[in-house]
Amino acid sequence: MNLGLNTLEVFAKMLAGDDQSMPYRSGPKLIQFFNQHGFNDHYPNSGFPTRWVFAFEKLKQMNGKDQLRNVINAAFDPRHFINHPSLPHAAAEHLNKYLKFDKFELAGDGDHYKVRAIGGVAVKFAAAAPHPTVDEGYIFEQVAKCEKKIAECDYDGAITNAHTLLEKVLLDLEKLQTGKETDYDGKVRELYKRVQKGLNLAPSRTDINEILKQVLTGLSSIVNGLAGMRNNMSDAHAGYKPSKRHAKLAVNAAKTLADFLFETYAYQQAKQKG
């Protein structure tokens, strides 16, 4: 999470309580607050800087890291405002005037406020479940989790949910095709091959042109790519730290493929009924 220096300065003054939108924090209290987020400072016998300047320097050290988001979320814990004349939403509205220029915002989450990115995923998932036995609620729950985690900058978590979304859609489709529960071993690539064959989407078909074969081959690549991202970039495995663009790619790819598979199944069922 990266914020402009103007935004950091405003937030530093809020943390110190200089503008009265947040509770007053003395020098020792500021040290205690930042020590809860990875620092190890001690209040000096003399020479402590202006309180907001101290906070500003700490925020600059965290800028560009997930640590900064955690600090902002912690500062808006409603327990800090119990004996304060202002409510958290007033402080959130004030900081949001600056956060919007950095493409972030503070949004209500129950009794708390949390930072989230403005402008999340682009692809909308609106396909209706092709059969009443499909757990549509769970599927849309995974879609919502994907979007929420991207907004909250939890990119590895979003990748995990994108993978879960695709697995669930494939398992439901295979159950519709075979009429029984699948003894799933976690190998999503093999699961997709079975569903792909059942939907008559195999690129090896001889009755389709080369362009369509390329598209169908690309669908297989999406599944392989999502499996690889989950193994190396998600919160399920330690590996490469994903960025927002990686998470959006995974989520949008999963939603696009899931939507297409549901639509294909529904089309084929309607065609069979004449």
C-alpha positions as CSV (number, residue, x, y, z in Angstrom):
1,M,0.0,0.0,0.0
2,N,1.5,3.3,-1.1
3,L,0.2,6.7,-0.1
4,G,1.2,10.2,-1.1
5,L,3.2,12.3,1.4
6,N,0.3,14.7,1.8
7,T,-2.0,11.9,2.9
8,L,0.7,10.5,5.3
9,E,1.1,14.0,6.8
10,V,-2.7,14.3,7.4
11,F,-2.9,10.9,8.9
12,A,0.1,11.6,11.1
13,K,-1.6,14.7,12.6
14,M,-4.7,12.6,13.1
15,L,-2.8,9.9,15.0
16,A,-1.2,12.5,17.2
17,G,-4.6,14.0,17.9
18,D,-3.6,17.4,16.7
19,D,-6.8,18.0,14.6
20,Q,-9.0,16.5,17.3
21,S,-10.6,14.1,14.9
22,M,-8.9,11.2,16.7
23,P,-7.9,10.8,20.4
24,Y,-4.9,12.7,21.6
25,R,-1.8,10.5,21.8
26,S,1.2,11.5,23.9
27,G,4.8,10.7,22.9
28,P,4.8,7.5,24.9
29,K,1.4,6.5,23.5
30,L,2.6,7.0,20.0
31,I,5.7,4.9,20.6
32,Q,3.5,2.2,22.1
33,F,1.1,2.3,19.1
34,F,3.9,1.9,16.5
35,N,5.7,-0.7,18.6
36,Q,2.6,-2.9,18.2
37,H,3.3,-2.8,14.4
38,G,6.9,-3.9,14.2
39,F,8.9,-1.0,15.8
40,N,11.0,-1.2,18.9
41,D,11.4,2.4,20.2
42,H,11.8,3.8,23.7
43,Y,10.7,7.2,24.9
44,P,13.9,9.3,25.3
45,N,14.7,11.3,28.4
46,S,15.0,14.4,26.2
47,G,14.8,15.4,22.6
48,F,11.6,13.8,21.5
49,P,10.4,15.4,18.2
50,T,7.1,17.0,17.6
51,R,4.5,14.2,18.0
52,W,3.0,14.4,14.5
53,V,6.5,14.5,13.0
54,F,7.5,11.4,14.8
55,A,4.3,9.7,13.5
56,F,5.0,11.0,10.0
57,E,8.5,9.5,10.0
58,K,7.2,6.1,11.1
59,L,4.5,6.2,8.4
60,K,7.0,7.0,5.7
61,Q,9.1,4.0,6.8
62,M,6.0,1.8,6.3
63,N,4.8,3.3,3.1
64,G,4.6,0.8,0.2
65,K,4.2,-2.1,2.6
66,D,1.1,-4.0,3.9
67,Q,2.2,-2.9,7.4
68,L,0.8,0.6,6.6
69,R,-2.7,-0.8,5.9
70,N,-2.6,-2.6,9.2
71,V,-1.7,0.6,11.1
72,I,-4.6,2.6,9.5
73,N,-7.1,-0.2,10.3
74,A,-5.8,-0.4,13.9
75,A,-6.1,3.4,14.3
76,F,-9.8,3.2,13.4
77,D,-10.5,0.5,16.0
78,P,-13.8,1.8,17.6
79,R,-12.4,1.2,21.1
80,H,-10.1,4.1,20.7
81,F,-13.1,6.4,20.3
82,I,-15.1,5.3,23.4
83,N,-14.1,8.4,25.4
84,H,-13.6,10.7,22.4
85,P,-16.3,13.2,21.5
86,S,-16.1,12.4,17.8
87,L,-17.1,9.1,16.2
88,P,-14.9,7.0,13.9
89,H,-16.9,7.9,10.8
90,A,-16.1,11.6,11.1
91,A,-12.4,10.8,11.1
92,A,-12.8,8.3,8.3
93,E,-14.6,10.9,6.1
94,H,-11.8,13.3,6.7
95,L,-9.1,10.9,5.8
96,N,-11.0,9.7,2.8
97,K,-10.8,13.1,1.2
98,Y,-7.0,12.4,0.8
99,L,-7.1,8.7,0.4
100,K,-9.2,8.9,-2.8
101,F,-6.2,10.6,-4.6
102,D,-4.2,7.4,-3.8
103,K,-7.0,5.1,-5.0
104,F,-7.9,3.9,-1.5
105,E,-10.8,4.5,0.9
106,L,-11.9,3.7,4.4
107,A,-15.1,1.7,4.4
108,G,-17.3,0.4,7.2
109,D,-17.0,-3.2,8.1
110,G,-19.3,-3.9,11.0
111,D,-18.2,-1.7,13.9
112,H,-14.8,-1.1,12.3
113,Y,-13.4,0.7,9.4
114,K,-10.9,-0.9,7.0
115,V,-8.8,0.4,4.1
116,R,-9.7,-1.0,0.7
117,A,-8.6,-0.2,-2.8
118,I,-10.9,1.8,-5.1
119,G,-11.7,0.0,-8.3
120,G,-11.5,-3.7,-7.9
121,V,-12.3,-6.4,-10.4
122,A,-13.8,-5.7,-13.7
123,V,-15.5,-9.0,-14.8
124,K,-19.0,-9.5,-13.4
125,F,-20.2,-13.0,-12.7
126,A,-23.9,-13.2,-13.2
127,A,-24.5,-16.7,-14.7
128,A,-27.4,-18.5,-13.1
129,A,-26.8,-22.0,-11.8
130,P,-27.8,-24.4,-14.7
131,H,-29.6,-26.8,-12.3
132,P,-31.3,-26.5,-8.9
133,T,-28.9,-29.0,-7.3
134,V,-26.0,-26.6,-7.8
135,D,-25.1,-24.7,-4.7
136,E,-25.5,-21.2,-6.2
137,G,-25.2,-19.5,-2.8
138,Y,-21.7,-21.0,-2.1
139,I,-20.5,-20.0,-5.6
140,F,-21.6,-16.4,-5.3
141,E,-20.1,-16.4,-1.8
142,Q,-16.7,-17.2,-3.3
143,V,-17.2,-14.5,-5.9
144,A,-17.9,-12.0,-3.2
145,K,-14.9,-13.1,-1.2
146,C,-12.7,-12.7,-4.3
147,E,-13.8,-9.1,-4.8
148,K,-13.7,-8.2,-1.1
149,K,-10.2,-9.5,-0.7
150,I,-8.9,-7.6,-3.7
151,A,-10.5,-4.4,-2.3
152,E,-8.8,-5.0,1.1
153,C,-5.5,-5.7,-0.7
154,D,-5.5,-9.4,0.4
155,Y,-4.2,-10.5,-3.0
156,D,-3.0,-14.0,-2.0
157,G,-6.4,-14.7,-0.3
158,A,-8.2,-13.5,-3.5
159,I,-6.2,-16.0,-5.6
160,T,-7.1,-18.8,-3.1
161,N,-10.8,-18.0,-3.5
162,A,-10.6,-17.8,-7.3
163,H,-9.2,-21.3,-7.3
164,T,-11.9,-22.5,-4.9
165,L,-14.6,-20.9,-7.1
166,L,-13.3,-22.8,-10.2
167,E,-13.1,-26.0,-8.3
168,K,-16.6,-25.7,-7.0
169,V,-18.1,-25.0,-10.5
170,L,-16.2,-27.9,-12.0
171,L,-17.3,-30.3,-9.3
172,D,-20.9,-29.3,-9.6
173,L,-20.8,-29.7,-13.4
174,E,-19.2,-33.1,-13.1
175,K,-21.9,-34.2,-10.7
176,L,-24.5,-33.1,-13.2
177,Q,-22.8,-35.0,-16.0
178,T,-22.3,-38.2,-14.0
179,G,-25.1,-38.1,-11.6
180,K,-22.9,-38.8,-8.6
181,E,-20.5,-37.1,-6.2
182,T,-16.8,-37.0,-7.4
183,D,-14.1,-38.6,-5.3
184,Y,-12.0,-35.4,-5.8
185,D,-8.3,-35.7,-5.2
186,G,-7.4,-32.0,-5.5
187,K,-6.1,-32.3,-9.1
188,V,-8.0,-29.5,-10.7
189,R,-6.4,-30.0,-14.1
190,E,-7.6,-33.6,-14.3
191,L,-11.0,-32.5,-13.1
192,Y,-11.3,-29.9,-15.8
193,K,-10.3,-32.4,-18.5
194,R,-13.2,-34.6,-17.5
195,V,-15.7,-31.8,-17.4
196,Q,-14.3,-30.4,-20.7
197,K,-14.8,-33.7,-22.4
198,G,-18.4,-34.0,-21.0
199,L,-19.2,-30.5,-22.4
200,N,-17.7,-31.4,-25.8
201,L,-15.1,-28.7,-25.4
202,A,-12.0,-30.7,-26.1
203,P,-9.5,-29.0,-28.5
204,S,-8.8,-32.3,-30.1
205,R,-12.2,-32.3,-31.9
206,T,-11.8,-32.6,-35.6
207,D,-15.1,-30.9,-36.5
208,I,-14.1,-27.4,-35.4
209,N,-11.8,-24.8,-37.0
210,E,-8.4,-23.8,-35.8
211,I,-9.4,-20.5,-34.3
212,L,-11.9,-22.2,-32.0
213,K,-9.3,-24.8,-31.1
214,Q,-7.0,-22.1,-30.0
215,V,-9.7,-20.6,-27.8
216,L,-10.5,-24.1,-26.2
217,T,-6.8,-24.7,-25.7
218,G,-6.6,-21.3,-24.0
219,L,-9.3,-22.4,-21.5
220,S,-7.1,-25.3,-20.5
221,S,-4.3,-22.8,-20.0
222,I,-6.4,-20.8,-17.6
223,V,-7.0,-23.8,-15.4
224,N,-3.3,-24.7,-15.5
225,G,-2.4,-21.1,-14.7
226,L,-4.8,-20.8,-11.8
227,A,-3.5,-24.0,-10.3
228,G,0.0,-22.7,-10.6
229,M,-0.9,-19.4,-9.1
230,R,-2.5,-21.1,-6.1
231,N,0.5,-23.2,-5.6
232,N,2.9,-20.3,-5.7
233,M,1.1,-17.1,-4.9
234,S,-1.9,-17.8,-2.7
235,D,-2.3,-17.8,1.1
236,A,-2.4,-21.6,0.9
237,H,1.3,-21.9,0.0
238,A,4.3,-19.8,0.8
239,G,5.9,-18.5,-2.4
240,Y,6.0,-15.4,-4.6
241,K,4.1,-12.4,-3.2
242,P,1.3,-11.5,-5.6
243,S,0.4,-7.9,-6.6
244,K,-3.1,-6.5,-7.3
245,R,-2.8,-7.2,-11.0
246,H,-2.0,-10.8,-10.4
247,A,-5.0,-11.2,-8.1
248,K,-7.3,-9.4,-10.6
249,L,-6.0,-11.7,-13.4
250,A,-6.8,-14.8,-11.3
251,V,-10.2,-13.7,-10.2
252,N,-11.3,-12.4,-13.6
253,A,-10.0,-15.5,-15.4
254,A,-11.8,-17.8,-12.9
255,K,-15.1,-15.9,-13.2
256,T,-14.9,-15.8,-17.0
257,L,-14.3,-19.5,-17.3
258,A,-16.9,-20.4,-14.7
259,D,-19.5,-18.3,-16.4
260,F,-18.6,-19.8,-19.8
261,L,-18.8,-23.4,-18.5
262,F,-22.2,-22.8,-16.9
263,E,-23.5,-21.2,-20.0
264,T,-22.2,-24.0,-22.1
265,Y,-23.9,-26.6,-20.0
266,A,-27.2,-24.7,-20.0
267,Y,-27.0,-24.3,-23.8
268,Q,-26.4,-28.0,-24.4
269,Q,-29.3,-29.0,-22.1
270,A,-31.6,-26.7,-23.9
271,K,-30.5,-28.1,-27.2
272,Q,-31.1,-31.7,-26.1
273,K,-34.6,-30.8,-25.1
274,G,-35.2,-29.4,-28.6
